[in-house]
């Protein structure tokens, strides 16, 4: 499966919402965050299935905790509830200040999200060690089945399958179903980047 990638300039959304024309946009207040999240959700609804929407923070000066919670954590909660179908979100051009406030908002709700930049990726938020280990395997291999993960990490098949399902439910990996041998089926998990 090929994931389609789309990007959304958050600074443009903020400046449009506040009537500004230039300068770094600031994501502060829950009200502004709600407005921006609704715009992101509308964009997600328009995207085709199997799309990774990159939220571009390059023009954002600051994001406070309430806005991080409203924009990122609430959006991720809706993604995990499958309200947008087979669509995924990651962040890009996130600076250390952004990371701190977004990270706290995600950790408080026990959520995790990918930050990607120029071939580099990291997890922001709360991800259990064993799921982080599994995610690293998926990202390294690009495509991974539960059976292959079990072999690579010396796990029982049901344990590796549960780990992969949990990453998929967290919207950190994509998955497709493929046929194997005499009418059998298996899930193949794929990294988002």
C-alpha positions in Angstrom: 0.0 0.0 0.0 1.2 3.5 -0.8 0.3 6.2 1.7 -0.5 9.5 0.1 1.0 12.4 1.8 -0.5 15.8 2.2 0.6 18.9 4.1 -1.3 21.6 5.9 0.2 24.9 6.9 -1.0 25.7 10.4 0.3 29.2 10.3 -1.9 30.0 7.4 -4.9 28.7 9.2 -4.1 30.8 12.3 -3.4 34.0 10.4 -6.7 33.5 8.5 -8.6 33.0 11.7 -7.2 36.1 13.4 -7.1 38.3 10.3 -3.3 38.6 10.4 -1.2 38.8 7.3 2.4 38.4 8.4 4.7 37.4 11.2 4.9 34.2 13.2 1.5 32.9 14.0 0.7 32.0 17.6 -1.5 29.2 18.7 -2.8 30.4 22.1 -6.3 30.0 23.7 -8.6 27.1 23.5 -11.0 29.0 21.3 -8.4 29.6 18.6 -7.3 25.9 19.0 -10.9 24.7 18.5 -11.2 26.8 15.3 -7.9 25.5 13.9 -8.8 21.9 14.8 -12.1 22.2 12.9 -10.3 23.4 9.8 -7.9 20.4 10.1 -10.8 18.1 10.5 -12.5 19.5 7.4 -9.2 18.9 5.5 -9.0 15.3 6.7 -12.6 14.7 5.5 -11.6 15.8 2.0 -8.5 13.6 1.9 -8.6 10.2 0.2 -8.3 7.0 2.2 -4.7 6.0 3.2 -3.5 9.6 3.5 -0.9 10.9 6.0 -1.7 14.6 6.7 1.4 16.4 7.9 0.6 19.3 10.2 3.3 21.9 9.4 4.4 24.0 12.4 7.1 25.9 10.5 5.3 29.3 10.7 4.1 28.8 14.3 5.8 31.0 16.8 4.4 29.4 19.9 1.7 27.0 21.0 0.4 27.0 24.5 -0.8 23.9 26.4 -4.5 24.7 26.0 -4.1 25.0 22.3 -1.9 21.9 22.0 -4.6 20.0 23.9 -7.4 21.4 21.7 -5.6 21.1 18.3 -3.4 18.0 18.7 -4.7 15.8 21.5 -8.4 16.2 20.6 -7.7 15.6 16.9 -5.7 12.5 17.7 -8.6 11.2 20.0 -11.0 11.5 17.0 -8.5 9.8 14.7 -8.1 6.9 17.1 -11.9 6.6 17.2 -11.7 6.1 13.4 -14.0 9.0 12.7 -11.9 9.8 9.6 -11.4 6.3 8.4 -8.0 5.2 7.2 -6.2 8.5 7.6 -3.2 9.4 9.7 -1.6 12.6 11.1 2.0 13.5 11.9 3.6 16.7 12.9 6.5 18.4 11.0 8.8 21.4 11.6 8.2 21.2 15.4 10.6 23.2 17.5 11.6 22.4 21.1 9.0 24.8 22.6 6.3 23.2 20.5 7.5 19.7 21.5 7.2 20.5 25.2 3.6 21.8 25.2 2.3 19.3 22.7 4.2 16.5 24.5 2.6 17.4 27.8 -0.9 17.5 26.2 -0.4 14.1 24.7 1.1 12.5 27.8 -1.8 13.7 30.0 -4.2 11.8 27.7 -1.8 8.9 27.2 -1.5 9.5 23.5 1.4 9.4 21.1 2.0 11.0 17.7 4.9 11.0 15.2 7.0 14.0 14.5 8.8 13.7 11.1 11.4 15.9 9.5 13.7 15.2 6.6 13.7 11.4 6.9 14.0 11.6 10.7 11.1 10.6 13.0 10.4 10.5 16.7 7.5 9.8 19.0 6.0 12.6 21.0 3.7 11.8 23.9 3.2 8.6 25.9 4.2 5.3 24.3 5.0 2.2 26.3 8.6 0.9 25.9 7.5 -2.4 24.3 5.3 -0.5 21.7 8.2 1.9 21.0 10.4 -1.1 20.4 7.8 -2.6 18.0 7.3 0.8 16.2 11.0 0.9 15.6 10.9 -2.5 14.0 8.0 -1.5 11.7 9.7 1.8 10.7 13.0 0.0 10.1 11.5 -2.8 8.0 8.9 -0.6 6.3 6.4 -3.5 6.2 6.0 -6.1 8.9 3.7 -9.0 9.8 3.1 -10.3 13.3 4.9 -13.6 12.4 8.0 -11.7 11.2 7.9 -9.5 14.3 7.6 -12.6 16.6 10.7 -14.1 14.9 12.7 -10.9 15.1 12.0 -10.2 18.8 11.5 -13.7 20.0 7.9 -13.2 20.9 4.8 -15.4 20.9 2.7 -14.8 17.8 -0.3 -13.5 19.8 2.0 -11.0 21.6 3.5 -9.6 18.4 0.0 -9.4 16.9 -1.4 -7.5 19.9 1.5 -5.0 19.8 1.0 -4.3 16.1 -2.8 -3.9 16.6 -2.2 -1.4 19.4 0.2 0.6 17.2 -2.5 0.6 14.5 -5.2 1.7 16.9 -2.9 4.5 18.1 -2.7 5.6 14.4 1.1 5.2 14.5 1.2 2.6 11.7 -1.0 1.7 8.7 -2.2 -1.8 7.9 -3.5 -3.7 5.0 -4.9 -7.2 4.7 -3.1 -9.6 2.2 -3.8 -13.1 1.0 -1.4 -15.9 1.9 -1.3 -19.4 0.7 -4.4 -21.4 0.3 -7.0 -18.7 1.0 -5.4 -17.5 4.2 -5.2 -13.8 5.1 -2.8 -11.8 7.2 -2.3 -8.1 8.2 0.8 -6.3 7.0 1.7 -3.2 9.0 3.5 -0.3 7.4 5.4 2.6 8.8 3.9 6.1 8.1 7.2 7.5 6.8 
